[in-house]
Amino acid sequence: MKGANAWEWAGLLAAGIAVRLAHVWQWEKSALGEVAVGAAAHYASGLGDGEWYSPLYAALCAVALQEETGLWVLRVIQVGMGGLACVLVWSIGRQLFSPAVGRGAGIAAVLYGPAIYYGGEITPAVLAAFSSLLLLRGLVGSAGMGPLRAGVMGVVGGVTSLVDFRALFAVGAAFAWVAQGSGDRRAAWWFFAGAALVLVLGGAVWGWEGLVPSVSGLGLKEMATRTYLFWHGAEVLGDIDPYRAAAPSWVLAPLMWRVLLGFPFGLVGPLALVGFLVAVRGEGMDRYRALPLLFAGAWMLGSLLEEASGRSRLSAALFLLPGALAAIPLLLEKRQRVWGIALALVLLVANLPIAAAAGAQSSHHTWAGYAYRELDMNANSIAAYERAIEAEDAGIRPYAELAEIYFDTGAYEHAAEIYLSLVQWQAVNRDIWIALAESYLRAGRAEEAAAIYADLMAQENDPSLAGRLGDARAAQGALEDAIAAYQKVVAVWPDSHRVRFQLARTWEQQAALDSAAVHYGIIVGLAEWEGLVGWRLAQVLGRMEKDNLGRIEKLLRDVLADHPDSAPALLCMAGLLHRTGRNEEALMHLQRIAAMHPDEHRAYGLMESVYRAMGQPGEAGRAAELYREKRLRQRADRRVLGNLEALLQGGAP
């Protein structure tokens, strides 16, 4: 008999793993297989909005999800846990009811769609289900609870609580159950000590505020609504629609009950309750059969503090599967048949489909847009965000991320349109106004950008915006106003190197070469600015008509020492060498530019002059011809590029 049991649980384990692996394999083959979305993005990518998350599961993700590994590593681990959870359900059913009930409950766990789905999601749902089932099995399988076993079970309960705070309520119920029924009172305290030890260690590592969510302002009406949603089986979708994610899956499509119900806790829960009640009337109800109901109720209480989603309901459903399977044959007995048919009709009516929470579709499309963006599939991402915006109660996020994509891809007019919609909706959001102004500035609408920056500065008296206002004024051609704005920033923050660079460039445009040289000179010694500033300072010094050729040459050689491929620095150096009669050396620099930057027409213009100075008119003629050709091509390319940008931004008819 023991051999038959071993084959039975081994077969369930293999089947559970095989079904879950098939789902993970299919998911990994999809375009979004390596992108975590929704709550999973918090654990895998560090994204999140400050809501509660599992510190122990986050630590597991940090260990498993290294740069060289994909999400499949954690998914394979969870597949194994999901298979073991099926074996635990089988064992609990055998222990509480009969081998037949255990077998049916195990098969139901293998084919339970939510357990398969969440096994492929990077969230603590499957780990919490496995560890809580392990705790339940340890309790229902004990004829007598000795101190050692009680302590081990307490440790399991503590670990489960670190995985999911909802287990705190189940652990509390287990402690009361052990204290009430154990012949040895020490067992209850050993259980408490085991759980407390793990929780204290967890609190020391992650802080107590990380173990439970902050709950405030939860009224009776909302609690009642969540209770109904939890029991009914409806979804409160906070991130992505699991049915859309599962729809292409040949594994999950027949198992998710999408057409009639949400995740089928709405049937599992009531059936389990009936099963246990029938057991009371027929075979007798003992304290062990009451424990799964106690666990499920405690888990539901914990879920009401945060959400009533399928993810939070998974453990409770697995607790109740044996009772639900036990109810079916009992209700089919002749003396129970009328009651069973009536009950089935009541359950069916009670679990007719209800709408998911508002905003679920928008959330799904928003996360789909995020996933496509992570995969550099910008067209798909834009389409997903646009569908999110079209949905009711879309929220601010799809607008902001769609505008960001347009901005990053150079479609500044489209970005401005989205940001304009947002400021009309959330006029007090300073960041959106700044993003709108930046989009206007990049789109060539400097006047509108300057007006926004000026208004923001007038409202807030914030000199940090003066730099962007200076950029807008410079783009307008109002160089004096731009200089005044830039000077306001560097007076308050002398280390604002970007603004100082812009100020120096503006002085250079104004032909105020001494002022430009001063500001370029302040930042030229900074390693991150040398390659951009050094050759500009050399140009300014060269225009100042002073005896400073030695300083200019040193500047350029310093730049080229760290940036040997800098075309502007090479060009400036070649011009200096030609000016001082070192034409052979100048030609080497120009040939280097031609090899690395063949479209740099200015190199060929200077090359013509160098060849003539060297007495090579034929080479000078060829250089002059290349100069004209490259220059004309560059002008044509700029014209085509400008037309293309206008078309992308909706500026062309």
C-alpha positions as CSV (number, residue, x, y, z in Angstrom):
1,M,0.0,0.0,0.0
2,K,2.8,2.4,0.8
3,G,4.3,1.6,-2.6
4,A,1.0,2.5,-4.3
5,N,1.0,5.8,-2.3
6,A,4.5,6.6,-3.4
7,W,3.6,6.1,-7.1
8,E,0.5,8.2,-6.6
9,W,2.2,11.2,-5.1
10,A,5.1,10.9,-7.5
11,G,2.7,10.9,-10.4
12,L,1.0,14.0,-9.1
13,L,4.3,15.7,-8.6
14,A,5.4,14.9,-12.1
15,A,2.1,15.9,-13.6
16,G,2.0,19.2,-11.6
17,I,5.6,20.0,-12.7
18,A,4.9,19.0,-16.3
19,V,1.8,21.2,-16.7
20,R,3.5,24.2,-15.1
21,L,6.6,23.7,-17.1
22,A,4.5,23.7,-20.3
23,H,3.0,27.0,-19.3
24,V,6.4,28.5,-18.4
25,W,7.9,27.2,-21.7
26,Q,5.1,28.7,-23.7
27,W,5.4,32.0,-21.8
28,E,9.1,32.1,-22.3
29,K,8.6,31.7,-26.0
30,S,6.4,34.8,-26.2
31,A,7.7,38.3,-26.9
32,L,7.0,39.3,-23.3
33,G,8.6,36.3,-21.6
34,E,11.5,38.2,-20.2
35,V,9.7,41.3,-19.0
36,A,8.1,41.3,-15.6
37,V,4.9,43.5,-15.4
38,G,2.6,44.6,-12.7
39,A,3.5,43.6,-9.2
40,A,6.2,41.3,-10.6
41,A,8.0,44.4,-11.9
42,H,8.6,45.5,-8.3
43,Y,10.4,42.3,-7.5
44,A,12.3,41.8,-10.8
45,S,13.0,45.4,-11.8
46,G,12.7,47.5,-8.6
47,L,9.6,49.3,-9.9
48,G,6.9,50.0,-7.5
49,D,4.7,52.7,-5.9
50,G,5.6,52.2,-2.3
51,E,2.9,49.6,-1.5
52,W,3.7,46.6,0.6
53,Y,5.7,43.8,-0.8
54,S,7.3,40.6,0.5
55,P,10.8,41.2,1.9
56,L,11.8,37.5,1.9
57,Y,10.6,37.0,-1.7
58,A,12.4,40.2,-2.7
59,A,15.6,38.8,-1.2
60,L,15.0,35.5,-3.2
61,C,14.6,37.6,-6.4
62,A,17.8,39.5,-5.7
63,V,19.7,36.2,-5.4
64,A,18.1,34.4,-8.3
65,L,17.8,37.2,-10.8
66,Q,21.4,38.1,-11.6
67,E,22.4,39.9,-14.8
68,E,23.4,36.7,-16.6
69,T,20.1,35.0,-15.8
70,G,16.6,35.6,-17.0
71,L,13.2,35.4,-15.2
72,W,13.1,31.7,-16.2
73,V,15.4,30.8,-13.2
74,L,12.9,31.9,-10.6
75,R,10.0,30.5,-12.7
76,V,11.6,27.1,-12.7
77,I,12.0,27.3,-8.9
78,Q,8.4,28.2,-8.6
79,V,7.4,25.3,-10.9
80,G,9.0,22.9,-8.4
81,M,7.2,24.5,-5.5
82,G,3.9,24.4,-7.4
83,G,4.3,20.6,-8.0
84,L,5.1,20.0,-4.3
85,A,2.0,22.1,-3.4
86,C,-0.1,19.6,-5.4
87,V,1.4,16.7,-3.3
88,L,0.6,18.6,-0.1
89,V,-3.0,19.1,-1.2
90,W,-3.2,15.3,-2.0
91,S,-1.8,14.5,1.4
92,I,-4.1,16.8,3.3
93,G,-7.1,15.4,1.5
94,R,-6.1,11.8,2.4
95,Q,-5.5,12.8,6.0
96,L,-8.7,14.6,6.5
97,F,-11.1,12.6,4.4
98,S,-10.2,9.6,2.3
99,P,-7.6,8.4,-0.3
100,A,-10.2,9.0,-3.0
101,V,-10.8,12.6,-1.9
102,G,-7.0,13.1,-1.6
103,R,-6.5,11.8,-5.1
104,G,-9.2,14.1,-6.5
105,A,-7.9,17.1,-4.6
106,G,-4.4,16.5,-5.9
107,I,-5.6,16.3,-9.5
108,A,-7.6,19.4,-9.0
109,A,-4.5,21.2,-7.7
110,V,-2.5,20.0,-10.7
111,L,-5.1,21.5,-13.1
112,Y,-6.0,24.6,-11.0
113,G,-5.5,27.4,-13.5
114,P,-4.7,30.2,-11.0
115,A,-1.9,28.1,-9.4
116,I,-0.4,27.4,-12.9
117,Y,-0.7,31.1,-13.9
118,Y,0.9,32.5,-10.7
119,G,3.6,29.9,-11.0
120,G,4.9,31.8,-14.0
121,E,4.5,35.2,-12.4
122,I,7.3,36.8,-10.4
123,T,5.3,37.3,-7.2
124,P,5.3,35.5,-3.8
125,A,1.9,33.8,-4.4
126,V,3.2,30.3,-5.2
127,L,5.9,30.4,-2.5
128,A,3.3,31.5,0.1
129,A,0.9,28.8,-1.0
130,F,3.5,26.1,-0.7
131,S,4.8,27.2,2.7
132,S,1.3,27.7,4.1
133,L,0.2,24.2,2.9
134,L,3.3,22.8,4.5
135,L,2.3,24.4,7.8
136,L,-1.3,23.1,7.4
137,R,-0.1,19.5,6.6
138,G,2.2,19.6,9.6
139,L,-0.7,20.4,11.9
140,V,-3.4,18.1,10.5
141,G,-1.0,15.1,10.4
142,S,-0.1,15.3,14.1
143,A,-2.0,12.9,16.4
144,G,-0.1,14.6,19.2
145,M,1.9,17.8,19.0
146,G,5.2,17.5,20.8
147,P,7.4,20.5,21.6
148,L,9.9,19.7,18.9
149,R,7.3,19.3,16.1
150,A,5.5,22.4,17.4
151,G,8.7,24.5,17.3
152,V,9.4,23.4,13.7
153,M,5.9,24.2,12.7
154,G,6.3,27.6,14.3
155,V,9.4,28.2,12.2
156,V,7.5,27.3,9.1
157,G,4.7,29.7,10.1
158,G,7.2,32.5,10.7
159,V,8.8,31.9,7.3
160,T,5.4,31.9,5.6
161,S,4.6,35.2,7.3
162,L,7.7,36.8,5.9
163,V,6.7,35.5,2.5
164,D,3.2,37.0,2.8
165,F,1.9,39.0,5.7
166,R,-1.6,37.3,5.3
167,A,0.0,34.3,6.9
168,L,0.3,36.2,10.2
169,F,-3.4,35.7,10.7
170,A,-3.2,32.0,9.8
171,V,-0.2,31.6,12.2
172,G,-2.3,33.2,14.9
173,A,-5.1,30.9,14.3
174,A,-2.7,27.9,14.3
175,F,-1.3,29.0,17.7
176,A,-4.8,29.2,19.1
177,W,-5.6,25.8,17.6
178,V,-2.4,24.2,19.1
179,A,-3.0,25.8,22.5
180,Q,-6.6,24.7,22.6
181,G,-6.2,21.1,21.5
182,S,-2.7,20.0,22.6
183,G,-2.4,17.8,25.6
184,D,1.0,19.4,26.3
185,R,0.7,23.1,26.9
186,R,4.4,23.5,26.2
187,A,3.7,22.7,22.5
188,A,1.8,26.0,22.0
189,W,4.7,28.0,23.5
190,W,7.2,26.1,21.4
191,F,5.1,26.9,18.3
192,F,5.0,30.6,19.4
193,A,8.8,30.6,20.1
194,G,9.6,29.2,16.6
195,A,7.4,31.7,14.8
196,A,8.6,34.6,17.0
197,L,12.2,33.8,16.4
198,V,11.8,34.0,12.6
199,L,9.8,37.2,12.7
200,V,12.2,38.9,15.1
201,L,15.1,38.0,12.8
202,G,13.1,39.3,9.8
203,G,12.2,42.5,11.6
204,A,15.8,43.0,12.5
205,V,16.9,42.6,8.8
206,W,14.0,44.4,7.0
207,G,12.4,46.5,9.7
208,W,8.9,45.9,11.1
209,E,7.3,48.3,8.8
210,G,8.3,46.0,5.9
211,L,6.5,43.0,7.3
212,V,2.9,44.3,7.2
213,P,1.2,46.9,5.0
214,S,0.0,50.1,6.5
215,V,-3.7,50.1,6.8
216,S,-5.7,53.3,7.3
217,G,-9.1,54.6,6.6
218,L,-10.6,51.2,5.8
219,G,-14.4,51.5,6.4
220,L,-17.0,48.9,6.9
221,K,-18.4,49.4,3.5
222,E,-15.1,48.8,1.8
223,M,-14.4,45.7,4.0
224,A,-17.8,44.3,3.1
225,T,-17.1,44.9,-0.6
226,R,-13.8,43.2,-0.4
227,T,-15.3,40.3,1.5
228,Y,-17.8,39.8,-1.3
229,L,-15.2,40.1,-4.0
230,F,-12.9,37.6,-2.2
231,W,-15.7,35.0,-1.8
232,H,-17.3,35.6,-5.1
233,G,-14.1,35.0,-7.1
234,A,-14.1,38.4,-8.9
235,E,-10.9,40.2,-9.6
236,V,-9.6,43.5,-8.2
237,L,-7.0,44.0,-10.9
238,G,-4.2,46.2,-9.8
239,D,-1.7,45.6,-12.6
240,I,-2.5,43.3,-15.6
241,D,-5.4,41.3,-16.8
242,P,-4.4,37.6,-16.2
243,Y,-7.0,36.4,-18.8
244,R,-5.4,38.4,-21.6
245,A,-2.0,37.1,-20.6
246,A,-3.3,33.6,-20.5
247,A,-5.6,33.7,-23.6
248,P,-3.0,32.5,-26.1
249,S,-2.0,29.7,-23.8
250,W,-3.2,26.2,-24.8
251,V,-2.4,25.1,-21.2
252,L,-4.5,27.7,-19.4
253,A,-7.2,28.5,-21.9
254,P,-9.4,25.5,-20.9
255,L,-8.5,25.9,-17.2
256,M,-9.1,29.6,-16.4
257,W,-12.9,29.5,-16.6
258,R,-12.8,32.8,-18.3
259,V,-16.2,32.9,-19.9
260,L,-18.4,32.1,-16.9
261,L,-16.4,33.1,-13.8
262,G,-13.4,34.8,-12.5
263,F,-10.8,32.7,-10.7
264,P,-13.1,29.9,-9.5
265,F,-12.7,30.5,-5.8
266,G,-16.3,31.6,-6.0
267,L,-17.2,27.9,-6.4
268,V,-14.3,26.3,-4.5
269,G,-15.0,28.2,-1.3
270,P,-18.8,27.5,-1.1
271,L,-18.3,23.9,-2.1
272,A,-15.6,23.4,0.6
273,L,-17.9,24.9,3.2
274,V,-20.7,22.6,2.2
275,G,-18.3,19.6,2.2
276,F,-17.2,20.3,5.8
277,L,-20.8,21.0,6.9
278,V,-22.0,17.7,5.3
279,A,-19.1,16.0,7.1
280,V,-20.5,17.4,10.3
281,R,-24.0,16.0,9.6
282,G,-22.7,12.7,8.2
283,E,-19.3,11.4,9.2
284,G,-18.7,13.8,12.0
285,M,-16.5,16.9,12.2
286,D,-13.4,16.9,14.3
287,R,-10.9,19.7,15.1
288,Y,-8.6,18.6,12.3
289,R,-11.3,19.1,9.6
290,A,-12.0,22.5,11.0
291,L,-8.4,23.7,10.6
292,P,-8.5,24.3,6.7
293,L,-11.6,26.4,7.2
294,L,-9.9,28.3,10.0
295,F,-6.8,28.9,7.8
296,A,-8.9,30.0,4.9
297,G,-10.9,32.4,7.1
298,A,-7.7,33.9,8.6
299,W,-6.2,34.3,5.1
300,M,-9.3,36.0,3.9
301,L,-9.1,38.4,6.9
302,G,-5.6,39.3,6.0
303,S,-6.5,39.8,2.3
304,L,-9.2,42.3,3.2
305,L,-6.6,44.6,4.6
306,E,-4.9,45.0,1.2
307,E,-6.7,43.4,-1.8
308,A,-9.1,40.7,-2.8
309,S,-7.3,39.5,-6.0
310,G,-6.7,36.0,-7.3
311,R,-3.1,36.3,-6.1
312,S,-4.2,36.8,-2.5
313,R,-6.8,34.1,-2.8
314,L,-4.6,31.3,-4.1
315,S,-3.5,29.9,-0.7
316,A,-7.1,29.9,0.6
317,A,-8.4,28.1,-2.4
318,L,-5.8,25.3,-2.1
319,F,-6.7,24.9,1.6
320,L,-10.3,24.3,0.7
321,L,-9.8,22.0,-2.4
322,P,-10.1,18.8,-0.3
323,G,-13.3,19.9,1.3
324,A,-14.8,20.9,-2.1
325,L,-13.9,17.5,-3.5
326,A,-15.4,15.8,-0.5
327,A,-18.7,17.7,-0.9
328,I,-19.4,16.4,-4.4
329,P,-20.0,12.7,-3.7
330,L,-21.8,13.5,-0.5
331,L,-24.2,15.8,-2.3
332,L,-24.9,13.2,-5.0
333,E,-26.2,10.7,-2.4
334,K,-29.9,10.0,-2.7
335,R,-30.8,11.6,0.6
336,Q,-28.8,14.7,-0.2
337,R,-29.7,15.0,-3.9
338,V,-32.5,17.6,-3.6
339,W,-30.4,19.7,-1.3
340,G,-27.4,19.3,-3.6
341,I,-29.3,20.4,-6.7
342,A,-30.7,23.4,-4.9
343,L,-27.3,24.3,-3.6
344,A,-25.8,24.0,-7.0
345,L,-28.4,26.4,-8.4
346,V,-27.7,28.9,-5.6
347,L,-24.0,28.7,-6.2
348,L,-24.4,29.2,-9.9
349,V,-26.6,32.3,-9.4
350,A,-24.3,33.7,-6.7
351,N,-21.3,33.4,-9.0
352,L,-22.6,34.9,-12.2
353,P,-20.0,37.2,-13.8
354,I,-19.5,40.6,-12.3
355,A,-17.4,43.4,-13.7
356,A,-13.7,43.6,-12.7
357,A,-12.5,46.7,-10.9
358,A,-12.5,50.0,-12.8
359,G,-9.3,50.8,-14.6
360,A,-8.4,47.1,-15.1
361,Q,-8.2,47.4,-18.8
362,S,-6.3,50.6,-18.7
363,S,-3.8,49.0,-16.3
364,H,-3.4,46.0,-18.5
365,H,-2.6,48.1,-21.6
366,T,-0.3,50.4,-19.6
367,W,1.8,47.5,-18.4
368,A,1.8,46.0,-21.9
369,G,3.1,49.3,-23.2
370,Y,5.8,49.2,-20.5
371,A,6.8,45.6,-21.5
372,Y,7.0,46.5,-25.2
373,R,9.1,49.5,-24.4
374,E,11.5,47.4,-22.4
375,L,11.9,45.3,-25.6
376,D,12.5,48.4,-27.7
377,M,9.2,47.7,-29.6
378,N,8.2,51.4,-29.6
379,A,5.4,51.1,-32.2
380,N,3.7,48.3,-30.1
381,S,4.3,50.3,-27.0
382,I,2.7,53.4,-28.4
383,A,-0.3,51.4,-29.5
384,A,-0.7,49.8,-26.1
385,Y,-0.5,53.2,-24.3
386,E,-3.0,54.7,-26.7
387,R,-5.5,51.9,-25.9
388,A,-4.9,52.5,-22.2
389,I,-5.7,56.2,-22.7
390,E,-9.0,55.3,-24.4
391,A,-10.1,53.1,-21.5
392,E,-12.2,54.6,-18.7
393,D,-10.4,55.8,-15.6
394,A,-7.1,55.6,-17.4
395,G,-5.1,57.6,-14.8
396,I,-2.0,59.7,-15.4
397,R,0.6,57.0,-16.0
398,P,-0.2,55.9,-19.7
399,Y,-0.3,59.6,-20.7
400,A,3.1,60.3,-19.1
401,E,4.8,57.2,-20.5
402,L,3.4,57.7,-24.0
403,A,4.6,61.3,-24.0
404,E,8.0,60.1,-22.8
405,I,8.2,57.7,-25.7
406,Y,7.4,60.4,-28.2
407,F,9.9,62.7,-26.6
408,D,12.7,60.1,-26.6
409,T,12.0,59.2,-30.3
410,G,12.1,62.9,-31.4
411,A,8.4,63.3,-32.0
412,Y,8.3,66.4,-29.9
413,E,5.0,67.8,-31.3
414,H,3.2,64.6,-30.3
415,A,4.8,64.7,-26.9
416,A,3.7,68.3,-26.4
417,E,0.1,67.3,-27.3
418,I,0.0,64.6,-24.6
419,Y,1.6,66.8,-22.0
420,L,-0.9,69.6,-22.9
421,S,-3.7,67.1,-22.2
422,L,-2.1,66.3,-18.9
423,V,-1.7,69.9,-17.7
424,Q,-5.3,70.6,-18.5
425,W,-6.2,67.6,-16.3
426,Q,-3.6,68.2,-13.5
427,A,-2.8,71.9,-13.8
428,V,-1.0,72.0,-10.4
429,N,1.6,69.3,-11.4
430,R,4.8,71.3,-11.9
431,D,6.7,68.4,-13.5
432,I,4.2,68.1,-16.3
433,W,4.4,71.8,-17.0
434,I,8.2,71.5,-17.2
435,A,7.9,68.4,-19.5
436,L,5.5,70.4,-21.8
437,A,7.9,73.3,-21.9
438,E,10.8,71.0,-22.8
439,S,8.8,69.4,-25.6
440,Y,7.9,72.8,-27.0
441,L,11.6,73.8,-26.8
442,R,12.7,70.7,-28.7
443,A,9.9,71.1,-31.2
444,G,11.1,74.6,-32.1
445,R,8.3,76.4,-30.3
446,A,10.7,78.4,-28.1
447,E,8.3,81.2,-27.5
448,E,5.7,78.9,-25.8
449,A,8.4,77.2,-23.8
450,A,9.8,80.5,-22.6
451,A,6.3,81.6,-21.5
452,I,5.8,78.5,-19.4
453,Y,9.3,78.7,-17.8
454,A,8.7,82.4,-17.1
455,D,5.3,81.7,-15.5
456,L,6.7,79.0,-13.3
457,M,9.5,81.2,-12.2
458,A,7.1,84.0,-11.3
459,Q,4.9,81.6,-9.3
460,E,7.7,79.9,-7.4
461,N,10.7,82.3,-7.6
462,D,12.8,79.2,-8.3
463,P,16.2,80.1,-9.9
464,S,16.7,76.4,-10.9
465,L,14.3,77.0,-13.9
466,A,16.3,80.0,-15.1
467,G,18.7,77.7,-17.0
468,R,15.8,76.3,-19.0
469,L,14.4,79.7,-19.5
470,G,17.8,80.8,-20.8
471,D,17.7,77.9,-23.3
472,A,14.3,79.0,-24.5
473,R,15.4,82.7,-24.8
474,A,18.5,81.6,-26.7
475,A,16.4,79.5,-29.1
476,Q,14.3,82.6,-29.7
477,G,17.3,84.6,-30.6
478,A,17.0,86.8,-27.5
479,L,20.6,86.4,-26.5
480,E,20.7,89.2,-23.9
481,D,17.7,87.7,-22.1
482,A,19.3,84.3,-22.3
483,I,22.6,85.6,-20.7
484,A,20.6,87.3,-17.9
485,A,18.8,84.0,-17.1
486,Y,22.0,81.9,-17.2
487,Q,23.8,84.4,-15.0
488,K,21.1,84.2,-12.4
489,V,21.7,80.4,-12.2
490,V,25.5,80.5,-12.0
491,A,25.3,83.3,-9.3
492,V,23.3,80.9,-7.1
493,W,24.9,77.6,-8.1
494,P,28.5,78.2,-9.4
495,D,28.8,74.4,-10.0
496,S,26.0,74.3,-12.5
497,H,28.3,73.4,-15.3
498,R,25.7,72.8,-18.0
499,V,24.3,76.3,-17.5
500,R,27.8,77.8,-17.5
501,F,28.6,76.0,-20.7
502,Q,25.4,77.4,-22.3
503,L,26.3,80.9,-21.0
504,A,29.8,80.6,-22.6
505,R,28.3,79.6,-25.9
506,T,25.9,82.5,-25.8
507,W,28.7,84.9,-25.0
508,E,30.6,83.4,-28.0
509,Q,27.6,84.0,-30.3
510,Q,27.6,87.6,-29.0
511,A,31.3,87.9,-29.9
512,A,32.0,88.6,-26.2
513,L,35.1,86.4,-26.5
514,D,36.7,87.4,-23.2
515,S,33.6,86.4,-21.2
516,A,33.2,83.2,-23.2
517,A,36.8,82.3,-22.6
518,V,36.4,82.9,-18.8
519,H,33.4,80.6,-18.5
520,Y,34.9,77.9,-20.8
521,G,38.1,78.1,-18.8
522,I,36.3,77.4,-15.6
523,I,34.9,74.0,-16.8
524,V,37.6,72.9,-19.2
525,G,39.6,71.3,-16.5
526,L,36.7,68.9,-15.6
527,A,37.2,65.5,-17.2
528,E,33.6,65.1,-18.2
529,W,33.6,68.5,-20.0
530,E,37.1,68.6,-21.5
531,G,36.2,66.9,-24.8
532,L,33.3,69.2,-25.4
533,V,34.8,72.5,-24.1
534,G,38.5,72.3,-24.9
535,W,38.3,72.8,-28.6
536,R,35.6,75.5,-28.2
537,L,37.9,77.4,-25.8
538,A,40.7,76.9,-28.4
539,Q,38.5,78.4,-31.1
540,V,37.6,81.4,-28.9
541,L,41.2,82.0,-28.0
542,G,42.1,81.8,-31.7
543,R,39.6,84.5,-32.5
544,M,40.9,86.8,-29.9
545,E,43.9,87.8,-32.0
546,K,46.3,87.5,-29.1
547,D,49.7,85.9,-28.9
548,N,48.4,82.7,-27.3
549,L,49.1,80.0,-29.9
550,G,51.1,78.0,-27.4
551,R,48.2,77.9,-25.0
552,I,45.8,76.9,-27.8
553,E,48.0,74.1,-28.9
554,K,48.4,72.8,-25.4
555,L,44.6,72.8,-24.9
556,L,44.1,70.9,-28.1
557,R,46.8,68.3,-27.4
558,D,45.2,67.8,-23.9
559,V,41.8,67.2,-25.5
560,L,43.3,64.8,-28.1
561,A,45.2,62.9,-25.5
562,D,41.9,61.8,-23.9
563,H,39.7,62.1,-27.0
564,P,41.8,61.1,-30.0
565,D,38.8,60.7,-32.3
566,S,37.2,64.1,-31.7
567,A,36.7,65.5,-35.1
568,P,36.3,69.2,-33.9
569,A,39.5,69.0,-31.9
570,L,41.4,67.4,-34.8
571,L,40.1,70.0,-37.2
572,C,41.1,72.8,-34.8
573,M,44.6,71.3,-34.4
574,A,45.0,70.9,-38.2
575,G,44.0,74.6,-38.6
576,L,46.5,75.7,-36.0
577,L,49.3,73.6,-37.5
578,H,48.5,75.0,-41.0
579,R,48.5,78.5,-39.6
580,T,52.0,77.9,-38.1
581,G,53.4,76.4,-41.2
582,R,53.4,72.7,-40.1
583,N,51.4,71.5,-43.1
584,E,52.6,67.9,-43.1
585,E,51.5,67.4,-39.5
586,A,48.2,69.2,-40.3
587,L,47.6,66.9,-43.3
588,M,48.0,63.8,-41.0
589,H,45.2,65.2,-38.8
590,L,43.0,65.9,-41.8
591,Q,43.5,62.5,-43.3
592,R,42.6,61.0,-39.9
593,I,39.3,63.0,-39.9
594,A,38.6,61.8,-43.5
595,A,39.1,58.2,-42.5
596,M,36.9,58.4,-39.4
597,H,34.4,61.0,-40.4
598,P,34.2,60.9,-44.2
599,D,31.2,63.3,-44.4
600,E,33.0,66.1,-42.5
601,H,33.2,68.5,-45.5
602,R,35.2,71.2,-43.5
603,A,38.2,68.8,-43.4
604,Y,38.4,68.8,-47.2
605,G,38.1,72.6,-47.4
606,L,41.1,73.0,-45.1
607,M,42.9,70.1,-46.9
608,E,42.7,72.1,-50.1
609,S,44.5,75.0,-48.5
610,V,47.1,72.7,-46.9
611,Y,47.8,71.0,-50.3
612,R,48.3,74.3,-52.0
613,A,50.7,75.5,-49.3
614,M,52.6,72.2,-49.9
615,G,52.8,72.9,-53.7
616,Q,50.4,70.0,-54.7
617,P,47.7,71.7,-56.9
618,G,46.4,68.4,-58.2
619,E,45.6,67.1,-54.7
620,A,44.3,70.5,-53.8
621,G,41.8,70.4,-56.7
622,R,40.6,66.9,-55.7
623,A,40.1,68.1,-52.1
624,A,38.2,71.1,-53.3
625,E,35.9,68.9,-55.4
626,L,35.3,66.6,-52.4
627,Y,34.5,69.6,-50.3
628,R,31.8,70.8,-52.7
629,E,30.4,67.3,-53.0
630,K,30.3,66.6,-49.3
631,R,28.8,70.0,-48.5
632,L,26.0,69.6,-51.1
633,R,25.2,66.1,-49.8
634,Q,25.1,67.3,-46.2
635,R,22.7,70.1,-47.1
636,A,20.5,67.6,-49.0
637,D,20.6,65.2,-46.0
638,R,19.6,67.9,-43.6
639,R,16.7,68.9,-45.8
640,V,15.4,65.3,-46.1
641,L,15.9,64.8,-42.4
642,G,14.0,68.0,-41.6
643,N,11.1,66.9,-43.8
644,L,11.1,63.4,-42.2
645,E,11.0,64.9,-38.7
646,A,8.2,67.2,-39.7
647,L,6.2,64.3,-41.1
648,L,6.8,62.2,-37.9
649,Q,5.7,65.2,-35.7
650,G,2.5,65.8,-37.8
651,G,3.9,69.0,-39.2
652,A,3.7,68.0,-42.8
653,P,0.5,67.8,-44.8
